[in-house]
Amino acid sequence: MMSKTLMEVIDLLESKDPVDKVRERLKGKVDEYEEKQLGEVTYIKCLYRGRGKDRVEVLGRLGAIQVRQEKGLVSDADGAIVSLTVLFELLNLREKGVELNVDVSFVTNISLDAKLIPHRPFNFMVPLIGLDEALREEVDREANLILSIDSTKGNRIAKYDDFAITHVIKDGYILKVKDELVDIYNRVTGHEVYFVPLTTGDLTPMEYNVYHISTLVSPWLYSNSPLIGIATVSKQVVPGYVTGVQDVEMLEHASRFCLEVLKYVEKGGTVYEESELKELKEKLGESSLMRLKRNF
């Protein structure tokens, strides 16, 4: 069951040596495994090779899973928890003889400290190497779709009791996510879909002095592929650096949603209407936001 897998991931990550424990758990089970150390920032990169024609990235975005001045997992750890839960569940299915016919790359940061950058109502946690360098490292250039998972609790507008998703970001346009993904969300959660309200500012780099709800959709600047943001949120305004706020039901729902999206892609499903993007480009031209793209 996904809930059992989720609790296993939390148990591994809340230890004082999470890298060692995750490495041991994945040893000999993933098709490709890489640990990358950038200063004090530790990245885990894994590839599940389903040998399908599509490749999806499940990206766990965060500053760190723990911080030195606290004991236990911080709120910001959600991206790592969800991405690793999906990976572990795929491996569990593989052991049962069930293989997904889609390639899935998993990238997440499991560092033990982060830095804060100014933001209201609470400062953002970002990796110690800085957000730009982190995003360059995190984004899989070969992926046809990016699922970007990020704790987004430190805001005053996306206040739900379950995870929320964004519409699709592609080529500087915000495109309606297809109804099939809304159906998946409804089935997984048992309630209506919760969306993260995005502004133009959310698509700009963080150094722009405009409001960003989180770094949830920032990876779009480093990829030509469509991106969907998956945000763990809360009714309360919660900073990323506090402990004791992991909502297990929400994390399980978000993990199960990602897995069901992978099954949908395996069957040839797409996440947005290409005809809508074509219409916008024909009528409006290329989005001016494309000039913000980072060299990659």
C-alpha positions as CSV (number, residue, x, y, z in Angstrom):
1,M,0.0,0.0,0.0
2,M,1.2,3.5,-0.8
3,S,0.7,4.6,2.9
4,K,3.1,2.0,4.1
5,T,5.6,3.1,1.5
6,L,5.2,6.7,2.6
7,M,5.8,5.9,6.2
8,E,9.0,4.0,5.2
9,V,10.3,7.1,3.3
10,I,9.5,9.4,6.3
11,D,11.3,6.9,8.6
12,L,14.4,7.0,6.4
13,L,14.5,10.7,5.9
14,E,14.1,11.7,9.5
15,S,17.2,9.9,10.6
16,K,20.6,11.7,11.1
17,D,22.1,9.8,8.2
18,P,19.3,9.9,5.5
19,V,21.6,9.7,2.5
20,D,23.1,6.4,3.8
21,K,19.7,4.9,4.5
22,V,18.2,5.9,1.1
23,R,21.3,4.6,-0.7
24,E,21.1,1.3,1.0
25,R,17.3,1.0,0.3
26,L,17.9,1.7,-3.4
27,K,21.0,-0.4,-3.8
28,G,20.7,-2.7,-6.8
29,K,17.0,-1.9,-7.3
30,V,17.0,1.2,-9.6
31,D,18.3,1.1,-13.2
32,E,20.5,4.2,-12.6
33,Y,21.5,5.8,-9.4
34,E,23.6,8.9,-8.8
35,E,24.5,10.8,-5.7
36,K,25.8,14.3,-6.4
37,Q,27.4,16.5,-3.7
38,L,27.5,20.2,-4.4
39,G,29.0,21.8,-1.4
40,E,26.7,20.8,1.5
41,V,23.8,20.0,-0.9
42,T,23.2,16.4,-1.6
43,Y,21.1,15.3,-4.6
44,I,19.8,11.9,-5.3
45,K,19.1,11.1,-9.0
46,C,17.5,7.8,-10.0
47,L,16.1,6.4,-13.3
48,Y,13.3,3.9,-13.5
49,R,13.6,2.5,-17.0
50,G,10.3,1.3,-18.1
51,R,11.4,1.4,-21.7
52,G,8.5,3.5,-22.8
53,K,8.6,6.2,-25.5
54,D,7.9,8.9,-22.9
55,R,10.1,10.1,-20.0
56,V,8.6,11.9,-17.0
57,E,10.5,13.6,-14.3
58,V,9.2,13.5,-10.7
59,L,11.1,16.4,-9.2
60,G,11.1,16.9,-5.4
61,R,11.8,20.6,-4.9
62,L,13.0,21.9,-1.6
63,G,15.7,23.7,0.3
64,A,16.4,20.8,2.7
65,I,14.7,18.0,4.5
66,Q,16.1,19.1,7.9
67,V,17.7,22.2,9.3
68,R,20.5,22.3,11.9
69,Q,18.6,24.3,14.5
70,E,15.7,21.9,14.5
71,K,15.2,18.2,15.1
72,G,13.1,16.2,12.6
73,L,11.7,16.7,9.2
74,V,10.8,20.3,8.3
75,S,7.7,21.4,6.3
76,D,10.0,22.0,3.3
77,A,10.8,18.2,3.1
78,D,7.5,17.4,1.3
79,G,8.9,17.4,-2.2
80,A,11.6,14.8,-1.2
81,I,9.0,12.7,0.6
82,V,6.6,12.5,-2.3
83,S,9.2,11.9,-5.0
84,L,10.9,9.1,-3.1
85,T,7.5,7.6,-2.2
86,V,6.6,7.3,-5.9
87,L,10.0,5.8,-6.7
88,F,9.8,3.3,-3.9
89,E,6.3,2.3,-4.9
90,L,7.4,1.7,-8.5
91,L,10.1,-0.5,-7.2
92,N,7.6,-2.4,-5.0
93,L,5.4,-2.9,-8.0
94,R,8.4,-4.2,-10.0
95,E,9.1,-6.7,-7.3
96,K,5.5,-7.9,-7.7
97,G,6.0,-8.3,-11.5
98,V,4.2,-5.1,-12.4
99,E,6.2,-2.8,-14.7
100,L,5.2,0.6,-16.0
101,N,6.0,1.1,-19.7
102,V,7.4,4.7,-19.2
103,D,10.8,6.0,-18.2
104,V,10.7,8.0,-15.0
105,S,13.6,10.1,-13.6
106,F,13.6,11.1,-10.0
107,V,15.6,14.0,-8.6
108,T,15.5,15.4,-5.1
109,N,17.6,17.2,-2.6
110,I,18.0,15.5,0.8
111,S,20.3,18.0,2.4
112,L,20.4,18.7,6.2
113,D,20.4,22.5,6.0
114,A,19.3,25.4,3.7
115,K,19.4,29.1,3.5
116,L,16.6,31.6,3.7
117,I,15.7,34.3,1.1
118,P,13.3,37.2,1.7
119,H,9.6,36.5,1.1
120,R,6.3,37.4,2.7
121,P,4.7,36.2,5.0
122,F,7.7,33.9,5.7
123,N,11.2,33.6,4.1
124,F,11.7,30.9,1.5
125,M,14.0,28.0,2.1
126,V,16.4,27.4,-0.9
127,P,19.4,25.1,-1.3
128,L,22.7,26.3,0.1
129,I,24.1,26.5,-3.4
130,G,21.5,29.0,-4.4
131,L,18.3,28.6,-6.4
132,D,19.6,29.1,-9.9
133,E,22.4,26.5,-9.5
134,A,20.0,24.1,-7.8
135,L,17.4,24.3,-10.6
136,R,20.1,23.8,-13.3
137,E,21.0,20.6,-11.4
138,E,17.5,19.4,-10.8
139,V,15.8,19.7,-14.2
140,D,16.0,16.6,-16.4
141,R,16.5,17.9,-19.9
142,E,15.4,14.6,-21.4
143,A,12.0,14.5,-19.7
144,N,8.9,15.0,-21.9
145,L,6.9,16.1,-18.8
146,I,7.9,17.5,-15.4
147,L,5.9,17.0,-12.2
148,S,7.3,19.6,-9.8
149,I,6.5,18.9,-6.2
150,D,7.1,21.6,-3.6
151,S,5.9,22.6,-0.2
152,T,3.8,25.7,-0.7
153,K,2.3,26.3,2.8
154,G,3.8,29.8,3.4
155,N,1.2,31.8,1.5
156,R,-2.2,33.3,2.2
157,I,-4.1,32.3,-1.0
158,A,-3.8,28.6,-1.6
159,K,-5.3,27.4,1.7
160,Y,-6.6,23.9,1.3
161,D,-6.8,20.8,3.4
162,D,-5.2,18.7,0.7
163,F,-2.6,19.1,-2.0
164,A,-3.2,21.4,-5.0
165,I,-2.1,21.4,-8.6
166,T,-1.3,24.0,-11.2
167,H,-2.4,24.2,-14.8
168,V,0.3,23.4,-17.3
169,I,3.2,25.7,-17.9
170,K,4.6,25.5,-21.4
171,D,6.6,28.0,-23.5
172,G,5.6,30.9,-21.2
173,Y,1.9,30.2,-21.4
174,I,-0.4,28.8,-18.7
175,L,-2.5,26.1,-20.3
176,K,-5.6,24.4,-19.0
177,V,-4.7,21.0,-17.6
178,K,-6.7,18.3,-19.4
179,D,-9.9,17.0,-17.8
180,E,-8.4,13.5,-17.5
181,L,-5.9,14.8,-14.9
182,V,-8.8,16.5,-13.0
183,D,-10.5,13.1,-13.1
184,I,-7.4,11.5,-11.6
185,Y,-7.2,14.1,-8.9
186,N,-10.9,13.6,-8.0
187,R,-10.6,9.8,-7.8
188,V,-7.4,10.0,-5.7
189,T,-8.6,12.5,-3.2
190,G,-12.4,12.0,-3.2
191,H,-13.1,15.7,-3.5
192,E,-13.1,18.5,-6.0
193,V,-9.8,19.7,-7.6
194,Y,-7.8,22.3,-5.7
195,F,-5.7,24.6,-7.9
196,V,-2.8,26.8,-7.1
197,P,-3.6,30.3,-8.3
198,L,-0.7,31.5,-10.4
199,T,0.2,35.0,-11.5
200,T,2.6,36.2,-14.2
201,G,5.1,36.8,-11.5
202,D,5.2,33.1,-10.6
203,L,6.7,32.4,-14.0
204,T,9.6,34.9,-13.5
205,P,13.0,34.2,-11.8
206,M,13.0,34.7,-8.1
207,E,15.3,37.7,-8.3
208,Y,12.4,39.6,-9.9
209,N,10.9,41.8,-7.2
210,V,7.4,40.5,-7.6
211,Y,5.3,38.1,-5.6
212,H,6.0,34.3,-6.1
213,I,3.7,31.9,-4.3
214,S,6.7,29.4,-4.1
215,T,9.4,28.0,-6.3
216,L,6.9,25.4,-7.5
217,V,6.9,26.3,-11.2
218,S,10.4,27.8,-11.4
219,P,11.8,24.7,-13.3
220,W,9.9,25.7,-16.4
221,L,12.6,28.3,-17.0
222,Y,15.2,25.4,-17.5
223,S,13.1,23.1,-19.7
224,N,11.2,23.1,-23.0
225,S,8.8,20.4,-21.7
226,P,5.4,21.0,-20.1
227,L,5.4,21.3,-16.3
228,I,2.7,20.7,-13.7
229,G,3.1,21.9,-10.2
230,I,2.0,19.7,-7.3
231,A,1.9,21.8,-4.1
232,T,1.5,20.5,-0.6
233,V,-0.5,23.2,1.2
234,S,-2.3,23.9,4.4
235,K,-5.2,25.8,5.9
236,Q,-2.7,27.7,8.1
237,V,0.3,29.8,6.9
238,V,3.3,27.6,7.7
239,P,7.0,28.4,7.2
240,G,9.1,25.8,5.5
241,Y,11.6,25.5,8.4
242,V,9.2,24.3,11.1
243,T,8.8,20.7,12.2
244,G,5.8,18.6,13.1
245,V,3.6,19.6,10.2
246,Q,3.7,16.7,7.8
247,D,0.2,15.8,6.7
248,V,0.4,12.1,6.0
249,E,-2.9,11.9,4.2
250,M,-2.1,14.8,1.9
251,L,1.4,13.3,1.2
252,E,-0.2,9.9,0.3
253,H,-2.7,11.6,-1.9
254,A,0.0,13.6,-3.8
255,S,2.1,10.4,-4.2
256,R,-0.8,8.4,-5.5
257,F,-1.7,11.2,-7.9
258,C,1.8,11.2,-9.4
259,L,1.7,7.4,-9.8
260,E,-1.7,7.6,-11.5
261,V,-0.4,10.4,-13.9
262,L,2.5,8.1,-14.8
263,K,0.0,5.3,-15.7
264,Y,-2.0,7.8,-17.7
265,V,1.1,8.9,-19.7
266,E,2.0,5.2,-20.2
267,K,-1.3,4.8,-22.0
268,G,-0.5,7.7,-24.3
269,G,-2.3,10.4,-22.3
270,T,-1.2,14.1,-22.7
271,V,-1.5,16.8,-20.1
272,Y,-2.7,19.8,-22.3
273,E,-4.3,20.5,-25.6
274,E,-1.6,21.1,-28.2
275,S,-4.2,22.9,-30.4
276,E,-4.7,25.5,-27.7
277,L,-1.0,26.3,-27.5
278,K,-0.8,26.5,-31.3
279,E,-3.8,28.9,-31.3
280,L,-2.3,31.2,-28.8
281,K,1.0,31.3,-30.6
282,E,-0.7,32.0,-33.9
283,K,-2.8,34.8,-32.5
284,L,-0.4,36.2,-29.9
285,G,3.0,35.1,-31.0
286,E,5.7,33.8,-28.8
287,S,5.3,34.6,-25.1
288,S,7.6,37.4,-24.0
289,L,8.4,35.3,-20.9
290,M,10.4,33.0,-23.2
291,R,13.2,35.6,-23.1
292,L,13.6,34.8,-19.4
293,K,14.7,31.2,-20.2
294,R,18.0,30.2,-18.6
295,N,20.7,28.7,-20.9
296,F,20.6,25.0,-20.6
